[in-house]
């Protein structure tokens, strides 16, 4: 059985991607939760991850790090990770790679913090460009492959990679069109996403660097997390 190392569910967008993919596809795994260190000298993710980062998947003697590498590794055992149709699969892989390496302004300004609500100080040109591109990708996927998921009628890796964005839209009240908001809400309504969200709200550990980003880019308007 796979063992998947993840960090705080309130903050760790990278951890969410393989976690929700495995959950949605019914693939058994052991969750190994290791919180972000409270102080720089606390904890050592290098115990299980060559990069000292999460997520990290362990399968027997094999260790696979990085969310995209994990996705491709799992797909070797479970082809349903990707769409069956070759055209849909090619599009989905491209969208995943773009999400994995792009959307820099969205990642920086709207860090994943699912248990709070934030009013951004502004939506500058870089963030707006990312939001415009996001809407374009979602519109193309949903229209070309018929929905309700991005590459067709079932959840695949491309949906998993955009699940953190669905939480960011909720946290920051990002201004998107009706189709994009509906798709994001559909992702958040999935049972594994609800499970992740409730667990994130229940966490009492805080990660100062993540929380500091809120003060840099916006104003905290509501904190729903347990104390």
C-alpha atoms as one frame of an Amber mdcrd trajectory, in Angstrom:
protein
   0.000   0.000   0.000   1.162   3.526  -0.735   2.152   5.800   2.132   1.535
   9.483   1.405   3.282  12.092   3.524   1.392  15.380   3.752   1.522  18.543
   5.858  -1.122  20.837   7.369  -4.422  20.578   5.527  -5.159  24.233   6.137
  -2.100  25.318   4.177  -0.581  22.585   2.021  -1.906  22.908  -1.515   0.765
  20.572  -2.850  -0.282  17.844  -0.402  -3.926  18.170  -1.395  -3.382  17.255
  -5.037  -2.268  13.598  -4.734  -4.374  13.110  -1.589  -7.650  14.087  -3.271
  -6.726  12.170  -6.423  -6.180   8.946  -4.498  -9.341   9.496  -2.474 -11.521
  10.243  -5.490 -10.261   7.214  -7.409 -10.692   4.880  -4.433  -6.991   3.996
  -4.308  -5.945   2.770  -0.883  -3.128   4.576   0.888  -1.847   5.318   4.364
  -1.916   9.003   5.242   1.143  10.149   7.167   0.585  13.634   8.492   3.672
  15.655   9.424   2.906  19.301  10.312   5.010  22.201   9.181   7.612  22.880
  11.917   6.673  25.476  14.503  10.277  26.684  14.630  13.057  26.428  12.079
  14.944  23.855  14.120  11.850  21.691  14.711  11.133  18.646  12.575  12.931
  17.362   9.531  10.997  16.499   6.405  14.261  15.111   5.014  13.562  11.999
   7.086  11.170  10.874   4.368  11.586  13.346   1.489  14.829  13.937  -0.468
  13.848  17.587  -0.976  12.567  18.134   2.548   9.187  19.004   1.040   5.723
  17.471   0.853   3.982  15.625  -0.623   6.083  12.503  -0.726   4.880   9.026
  -1.613   6.557   5.843  -0.398   5.794   2.547  -2.107   7.868  -0.191  -0.526
  11.501   0.652  -1.278  10.543   3.384  -3.755  10.236   7.038  -2.774   8.534
   9.480  -5.125   8.503  13.214  -4.435   6.745  16.147  -6.115   3.001  16.110
  -6.774   3.354  15.661 -10.542   5.868  12.822 -10.221   3.559  11.124  -7.708
   0.644  11.475 -10.118   2.564   9.882 -12.979   3.889   7.105 -10.742   0.404
   6.212  -9.530  -0.869   6.296 -13.124   1.445   3.395 -13.961  -0.628   1.229
 -11.596  -3.956   3.010 -12.086  -4.484   4.306 -15.655  -7.746   5.959 -14.571
  -5.604   8.775 -13.159  -5.808  10.242 -16.686  -8.696  10.388 -19.161  -9.223
   7.395 -21.435  -9.452   9.442 -24.626  -6.042  10.343 -26.016  -7.019  13.907
 -26.963  -8.490  14.537 -23.529  -5.414  12.965 -21.944  -3.055  15.198 -23.918
  -5.032  18.297 -22.978  -5.243  17.249 -19.313  -1.502  16.620 -19.079  -0.802
  20.035 -20.596  -3.172  21.791 -18.183  -1.631  19.941 -15.222   1.897  20.894
 -16.284   0.827  24.524 -16.678  -0.755  24.527 -13.224   2.311  22.853 -11.760
   4.742  25.452 -13.077   2.642  28.560 -13.694   0.092  30.893 -12.108   2.862
  32.528 -10.095   0.886  35.602  -9.048  -2.085  33.510  -7.943   0.158  31.276
  -5.833   2.063  34.198  -4.296  -0.780  36.570  -3.543  -3.429  33.978  -2.717
  -1.622  31.335  -0.689  -3.824  28.431   0.374  -5.298  29.076   3.805  -8.658
  27.350   3.703  -9.878  28.256   7.190  -9.967  32.032   6.777 -11.570  34.647
   4.559  -9.449  37.477   3.166 -10.175  40.725   1.342  -7.297  41.425  -1.036
  -5.806  44.894  -1.084  -5.941  44.865  -4.863  -6.110  42.638  -7.902  -3.176
  43.849  -9.938  -2.383  43.070 -13.578  -0.359  39.917 -12.848  -3.058  38.339
 -10.695  -5.766  39.349 -13.146  -3.803  37.742 -15.971  -3.649  34.492 -14.004
  -7.387  34.627 -13.299  -8.133  35.283 -16.965  -5.994  32.328 -17.990  -7.611
  30.129 -15.347 -11.063  30.928 -16.692  -9.902  30.218 -20.224  -8.479  26.805
 -19.322 -11.570  25.791 -17.400 -13.894  27.043 -20.147 -12.031  25.099 -22.834
 -11.939  21.883 -20.818 -15.574  21.960 -19.752 -16.871  22.833 -23.222 -14.553
  20.629 -25.280 -14.951  17.454 -23.235 -18.514  17.939 -22.027 -18.030  18.181
 -18.244 -18.890  18.046 -15.463 -15.137  17.642 -14.904 -12.393  19.327 -16.881
 -11.559  16.376 -19.123 -14.920  14.680 -19.295 -17.472  12.901 -17.163 -15.161
  11.672 -14.411 -12.626  13.140 -11.995  -9.011  12.827 -13.142  -5.617  14.300
 -12.317  -6.361  17.606 -14.020  -9.228  18.234 -11.582  -7.042  17.247  -8.638
  -4.417  19.809  -9.607  -6.988  22.598  -9.603  -8.592  21.589  -6.270  -6.369
  24.001  -4.279  -7.540  26.802  -6.570 -11.138  25.989  -5.651 -10.255  26.666
  -2.009  -8.358  29.837  -2.910 -11.423  31.166  -4.734 -13.441  30.685  -1.554
 -10.817  32.167   0.755 -10.187  35.320  -1.256 -13.549  35.790  -2.969 -11.822
  35.903  -6.342 -13.861  37.579  -9.093 -14.570  34.950 -11.724 -17.416  34.219
 -14.098 -20.383  31.988 -13.329 -19.013  28.907 -15.083 -15.708  29.051 -13.175
 -17.421  29.683  -9.843 -19.796  26.772 -10.456 -16.917  24.423 -11.267 -14.974
  25.517  -8.171 -18.060  24.957  -6.023 -18.506  21.517  -7.601 -14.965  20.590
  -6.587 -15.460  21.852  -3.022 -18.652  19.773  -2.736 -16.839  16.485  -3.385
 -16.760  14.232  -0.320 -12.932  14.109  -0.075 -12.756  17.881  -0.433 -15.278
  18.311   2.378 -13.242  15.860   4.476 -10.048  17.838   3.824 -11.780  21.131
   4.585 -13.224  19.968   7.912  -9.838  18.565   8.952  -8.177  21.847   8.002
 -10.643  23.835  10.093  -9.984  21.544  13.067  -6.220  22.098  13.027  -4.921
  24.309  15.811  -1.314  24.479  14.619  -0.415  27.677  12.809   2.335  28.294
  10.265   3.659  31.834  10.670   5.073  32.272   7.133   1.754  31.287   5.573
  -0.238  33.544   7.888   2.131  36.455   7.271   1.231  36.394   3.589  -2.299
  37.473   4.473  -1.090  40.703   6.066   1.148  41.359   3.075  -1.542  41.095
   0.426  -4.874  41.593   2.151  -6.995  41.940   5.260  -8.268  39.027   7.329
 -12.042  39.336   7.575 -12.972  35.999   9.161 -11.136  33.130  10.892 -13.078
  29.857  11.005 -10.267  27.702  12.377 -10.347  25.955  15.735  -8.412  27.619
  18.521
